[in-house]
Amino acid sequence: MESKHLVDWLRDAHAMEKQAEKMLQSQAHRLEHYPQLQQRIEEHIEETVNQSKKLEHCLTLLGANTSSFKDMGAEL
């Protein structure tokens, strides 16, 4: 895979992780009456945050950064 395509793919994946994090956090707040499900969602949020950090690290190693535009678009 060409470096540019890899960077684009990593940026897309990072934006998707950020979108998933926001969605899961929103859901976790609504699950107070379902503590087991809420706990699992919170664990998944932690996994998602870790994935996002790993993607950021990969981008840094390639001399790139995350796409603010894609991250912002994922939040809408």
C-alpha positions in Angstrom: 0.0 0.0 0.0 1.4 3.4 -0.9 2.2 5.6 2.1 -0.4 8.2 1.1 -3.1 5.6 0.9 -2.0 4.1 4.3 -2.1 7.6 5.9 -5.6 8.2 4.4 -6.8 4.9 5.7 -5.3 5.5 9.2 -7.0 8.9 9.3 -10.3 7.4 8.3 -10.0 4.7 11.0 -9.1 7.3 13.6 -12.2 9.4 12.7 -14.4 6.3 13.0 -12.9 5.5 16.4 -13.6 9.1 17.6 -17.2 8.8 16.3 -17.6 5.4 18.1 -16.2 6.9 21.3 -18.7 9.7 21.3 -21.6 7.4 20.5 -20.7 4.9 23.2 -20.2 7.7 25.8 -23.7 9.0 25.0 -25.2 5.5 25.5 -23.3 4.8 28.7 -25.0 7.7 30.4 -28.4 6.3 29.5 -27.8 2.9 31.0 -27.8 3.6 34.7 -30.6 1.0 35.2 -28.5 -1.7 33.5 -25.2 -1.7 35.4 -23.8 -4.8 33.6 -24.4 -3.4 30.2 -23.2 0.0 31.3 -20.0 -1.6 32.6 -19.4 -3.4 29.3 -20.0 -0.2 27.3 -17.5 1.6 29.5 -15.0 -1.1 28.9 -15.6 -0.8 25.2 -15.0 3.0 25.4 -11.6 2.3 27.0 -10.8 -0.1 24.2 -11.9 2.5 21.6 -9.8 5.2 23.2 -6.8 2.9 23.2 -7.3 2.0 19.5 -7.5 5.8 18.7 -4.2 6.3 20.5 -2.6 3.5 18.6 -3.8 5.0 15.3 -2.4 8.4 16.3 0.9 6.7 17.1 1.0 5.0 13.7 0.3 8.3 12.0 3.1 10.0 14.0 5.5 7.2 12.9 4.6 8.0 9.3 5.2 11.7 9.8 1.5 12.5 9.6 -1.2 13.6 12.0 -4.9 13.0 12.4 -7.3 14.9 10.1 -9.1 17.5 12.1 -11.6 17.8 9.3 -12.4 14.0 9.3 -12.5 14.0 13.1 -14.9 16.9 13.2 -17.0 15.3 10.5 -17.2 12.1 12.5 -18.6 14.0 15.4 -21.6 15.4 13.5 
